[in-house]
Amino acid sequence: MKTNIPKIGFVSLGCPKAGSDAERILTQLRAEGYEISNSYEQSDLVVVNTCGFIDSAVEESLEAIGEAMDKNGKVIVTGCLGAKKGVVESAHPNVLAVTGPHALEEVMAAVHKNSPKPHDPYTDLVPPQGVRLTPQHYAYLKISEGCNHRCSFCIIPSMRGNLVSRPIGDVLNEAENLVNAGVSEILVISQDTSAYGVDMKFRKGFWNGRPVRTHMTELSQALSELGIWIRLHYVYPYPHVDDVIPLMAEGLILPYLDVPFQHATPRILKSMKRPASSENNLSRIKAWREICPEITIRSTFIAGFPGETEDDFKELLDFLEDAQLDRVGCFAYSAVDGAKANDLPDQVPEEIKKERLSRFMEVQERISSAKLERKIGTMQTVLVDELTTDSNDNIIAIARSKADAPEIDGVVYVQDAEGLTPGDFVDVNILDVNGHDLVGGPPTAA
């Protein structure tokens, strides 16, 4: 047995897109014969994949780097905070290397320099689907990198660059490998999923010998043929998104859209430089529901953006009442180093931002709770994520319905779950609501 195989520790922070970058690095490390260690002390070096989108994420990333430096001393930094090399090196001047996001080659070069790769890599030890951070039954599928928009509150383009779409054949081959490995749900992610292929002028690629355009609609259609759940995230409400809704109505992909509206007032949307500021979003939502009544719409908003008046905020609350969105997250505006919104006039005081955030969530909690209450007595197909026990040692499944993305939405607690395993699809009768979650059972085969 070899004892001199280099061991690499790995810490990954941030969003699913950062997690996808981490999976590519981990896959390459294993392909080259490195071992992945879960111990600082037993690692030859540690890679820290950072987030740097908002101040709290920067602080968390710097703390993670500091912990790795204290416990190991040999640290390579990558990810979004790595795009701010000066910030990292100012806090931790002795890190081995700093790279930005989506930097597989640079990270591997730093690893090779500080811990040379084994002479006999066992490339066959790496499965076709690569090394993943998610459970075995679901996976994130990143279809592009970067973004062409220049939203005034966001610095993602400065860290990840302009939109670069992956060839559609590569995307679909990866998806097929994931399904062959037992994945039951694929979550499509990017900075702007609806812009997929714009940079390629939607040119055709090939999958299994047939031509497929590099376009969100044709990608969704092709993914639907894999026979698993397909969930779309980070979709801007462009007109061509309407073409995907019939696929949801036909049960080909999940009736779920994650659409970051961010605000409702035309003046604030223009100040945010949101690409959908000219769209009539309420009309679009109504049209989507007419085509697919069961569609779940998730969104995020910002309260207290610079220049937001009380009238602007009330218009946002009116939008919530009219839109009746299913799942909503809201953030009090936070200045991000390098964002153009920092220089806008009429910055909103912190106490007003917090008060508006509270009022926003109060309205949305009422809307979301009512929508959950209406599901009592319905039959829902759910995907089992894990098993646990209650206080009486009864086996309970923690599952998700079509309306629930992992880690950001609610769950369905399934009673009488003996015999179920993660990755199973079952039908359950919804019996009750527990906060943001549902209670259902007993399960029957889906």
N, C-alpha and C positions, 0 to 999 in steps of 0.2 A: 504493500500500500504506500502511495506517495505521501510524503509529509511536507514537501517543500513547495506545494502549490500555493501561490499567493492568494491571500484572502482580502476581499474588499468589503468594507462596511458601507452601508447606504442609508441615507436619511432623505425622505422625499416629503416636501411640504407643498401646499398650494392646491390649485384646481385640478380637475380631471385632465386638462391639456398638459399641465406640468407632469401629472402622473403618467400620461402617454409618453412624454419625453423620457421619463425615468425607466419605463418598461423597455424602450429601445436601447438605453444604455445598459440595463441589466442583461438584456438578451445578448448584446455584443460581448459583454464581460464573460458570460457563460460560454458563448460560442468560442471564445479564445482560451477557454480552459481555466479562467479564474473561478475561485469559490466565493460565494456571497456569505458574509458573516453577519450575525446579529449581535455581535459583541464589539464594543470599541476596543477593548483590551486585546482581543485576538485578531484584530484586523491589521493588515500591513499599511493600509491608509483608508480614509473615509471620504466618500463623495457626498456632499450635501446639496440636494436639489432645492433651490430656494423659491420663495414668492416675494414679489416686491411691489404689488399693485397699490396697496394702501399702507399707511404708516404702521398700523398694528401688525401687518404681515411682514414689514421690514424688520420690526423689533423681534418678532418671533423667529425670523430667519437668522438674524444676527445672534440671537441667543442659542439657536441650534448649532451655528458655526462655532460659537464659543464653547459649548459643551463638548463638541467633537475635538476641538483643539485641546481642551483641558484633559480629556480622557484618552486621547490618542496622539495628537500633536502633528499628524500628517493629514492635511485636509485639502481636498479639491472642491471648489465652489462652482456650481452651475445654476442655471435657471434665471428667472426674471430679475432677481436682485443682482445677479452677476453682470447684467447689462450696466449697472451702476458700479463699475469696478472700484472707483475711488471710495465709495461708501464702505464697501467690504474691506478694502485694504487699510482704510483709516481705522476701522474698528479692530481688524485682525490682520496686521501687516505680515504675519508669518505663514499665511496660507500658501500652499504649494502652487496653486493656479486659480484663476478666476475666469470663467467663460459665461456667456449669456445663454439664453434659452435656445432649444433646438440646435444643440452644438455637440452632436455625437462624436464627430471626428476630433474636435478640440479636447473633449473630455478624455477620449481614449488615448490621444497623444500624451496628455498629462499623466494618465495612469501608466502608460508604457515607460515614460521617462522616470517615474518614481518607484515603480514596481513592475519590472520587466515581465512580459507575458511568458507563460510556460512554453517549453520547447515543443511539446506534443499536445496541442489542444484537441480535446475530445468534442469536435463539433457535432457529432451525432448525439451528444447528451442533450442538446437543445431541441425541443420539439418545434414543429413548423410554426406554431402560434407564438413562439417566443416565451420570454419570462414575463409574467404579469403580476401586478400588485393587487388585483381584484380577486374575489372568490372565483372558483372554477366555472360557475354557471353564468356569469355575465362579464362583459368586457366593454371598454371604451374603444371606439374606432375613430382615430383622428384622420380627417379627410383633407385638411389643409393647414397651413401655418401662416401667421401674420394676418394683417387686416388693411384694407385700403381706406377705411374711414379715419377721420381725424376728430373724433368727439373731444370736446374741450376739457372734459373731466378725466380723460383716459390717456395713459402713456404706453399702452400695449404696443402700438405700431413702432414707437421708438425703441422698444426692447425686442420685438419679434419681427419687425419689418413689414413690408407690404405683403398682400395676399400671394401665397404660392400654393396652388392646388396640387395634390398628389395625383399621379396618373390613375385613371379610374380602374384600369386593369389591376394595378398594385393594390388598390383599396379593396376591390372585390375578391382578389385572391386571399388577402389577409382575412377578410370576413369569412370566406369559405374554410380557411384553416381553423379559425376559431370555432366554427360550427362543428367541424370534424373532431375537434378536441372536447366537445361536449358543452359548449356555451349555449345557453337558452335565451339570452337577451343581449343584443348589441346596442350600445348607446352611441349615436353618431355625434361627434363633437368637432368644433373648430372655433375660430374667433367669429366667423360669420358663415354659417352653414349654407344660407340661401345664396351666397355669392360664389359657391363652389363652381370652378371652371371658368369664371370671368376672365382670369388672367390668361387662360388657354384659348379664349374665344370659343369655349364649349366644344373643342375639337373631339373627334371620335377616338376612342381607344378600343381595346379588344379584351374580351373576357370569355374564356371557354370557346374561342374561335368565332365569336360573333361581335359585331361592332356595337359599342355603347357610347353615347355622348357623355362628356364630362360636364354633367349638369345635375342639380339636386333632384329633379323629378325622375330622370332616368336612373340615377343612382338608387333612389328610393324604390323604384320599380324592380330593379335587379336584386336589391337586398331582400325584397319581399319574397323572392323565389327560394330563399334559404330555409323557410319554414319555421322561423323563430320570431321572437319579439324584436322589432326594430323601433327605436325611440329616437326622435330628433331633438337636439338641443341647439340653443343659440341661433334661432331663426329670425332674421329681420323680416318685417311684414311687407315684402315686395309683392307686386302683383302676381308673379309666377308661382308664389307659394300656394296660391289658390289651386293650382294644378295637382298639388300633393294631397289635398283634402279628400278627393274621391278615393284615393288609395286607402285612406283611413276608413272611409265609409264602407268600403268593400272588405275590410278586415285584413288587408294586405300588410299594412304597417300599423303601429299602435296609434290610436286616436289621441295623440298627445303632442302639444307644441310648447316649447320653451321660447317665449318671445320677449326680449328685453325692451319693453316700451319706454321705461325710465321716467316719463312724465306725460302730461296730457295737454298742457297749455302751449299753443303754437309759438308764443314768444319765448318761452323757456326752452322748448325743443330746438328752436332756431339758435338760441344762445349755447345750447349743448352741442350744436352741430350734428344732431342726430340725422342719419340718412333717411329715416322714414317720417321726417317732420311734416311733409306735405301730404301724407297718406291719411285718409279718413279711416282711422283704426276701428272706430265703433262700427262703421258699416262693414268693414272687412270681417270683424268678429261675428257679426250677425249673419253674414253670408256663409262663413265657415260652419256655423251651427245649423244653418238650414240644410247644408249638404251632409253634415255629420253631427247629428244632435248629441252624441255621446262624447264629443271631443273635450279633452281636458286642456285648458290653457293656463300655463304658468308664466309669470312675469316677474320682473324686478323694477323697482322705482327708486328715485332719489328724492328725499325731502330736504328742503332748505337749501336748494341750489342757489348760487349767487344771483341776486336780483329777484328771487321769488317773493312775491307779495302775498298778503293774506288772500286776496282775490284769486291769485294763481293757484294757491294751495286748495282753496275751496273748489276750484274747477277740477283739480286733480281728484278730490274726494267725490265730486259728481261723476267723474269718469269711472271711478270704481263702482259706484252704484249702478251706472248704466251698463258697464262691461260685464259685471258679475263673473269675474275671473275666479278660477278654481283654487289656484295656488299662487301666493304672492309673497315676495320678499321686499323689504324696504330698508334703505340705509340713510341715515342722516349724512348729508354731504360732508365729506372729509377732504381737505386739501391734500393732493398728491404731488410730491416734489416733481417738478417738470411739466405739470399739466397747465394748459393755457387758462383754465377756469380760475386759477389762483389769482390772476390779474384782473378779473372782471370786477366792476364796481358793485356796490351795494351787497357786500357780503352779509349773510344772515347770522345774527348772534347765536352762539351755541345753545343758550337756553331755549330760544325759539325753535331751533332745529330739533332739539329733543322733544319739545312739546308737540311739534307737528308730526314727528315720527310716531309718538304715542297715539295721537288722534287718528293717523293713517291706519295703524295696526288695529285700533279699536273697530273702525269701519270694516276692514277686511276680515277680521276675526269673525264678525257677525255673518258676513257673506259666506265665508268658507265653512263655518259651522252649520249654517242652514243647508248648504250643498251636501255636507256629510250626512246630516239627519235624513235627507231625502233618499239616501242609499239603504237605510234600514228596511229590511224585507226584500231587498233585491238579491239576485244571484250574481256573484262576481267571480271571474277567473283570476286566480292569484298565482304568483311564482314564489315558491318557498326559498327564503334566504338562509335561515338558520333555525335550529331547534333549541328550546329551553324548557324549563319546568316551572310550574307555579308553586305556591306555598304548600300545596297538597301533593306535590311531586307528580302532578299530571303533566303530560308532554304537551307543550304549546309550540306551534310553528309561528315564526315571525316571517311574514310574507308581504308581498306587494301586489297591488292590483295594477291594471293598465294605466291608472291615473297617478301612479307613484314611482318616481325615479328614486334610485337608491341614494340615501344619505341626505337628500334635500327635501323630500316629501314625507308624507306619513307612511304608516305600515298597517297591515291587517294581522291581528292576532287570531290565529286559527286554533280553536279548541279541538280536543280529541285527535291530536296529530300523530299518534303512534303509527309507525310504519312509513312516515314521510321522510324524504331526504332533501337537502338543498338542491335546487334545480328542478324539482317536481312542479308541474302545473296541476292545480286542483280547482274545482268549483266549490264555493262556499256561500252559504246564506248569511247575509249580514244581519247580525243580531243587535248591535249596539254601537254607540260612538264613545270613544275614550279620548277626550281632548282633540288632538289632530289625527288620531288613529281610529281604525274600525276594529270591531270584534266580530268574528264569524265562525261558523262551523255547523255541523261536522263536515269534513271534506269529502268530496266525491271526485272520481277521475274526470279530468277536463277533456 
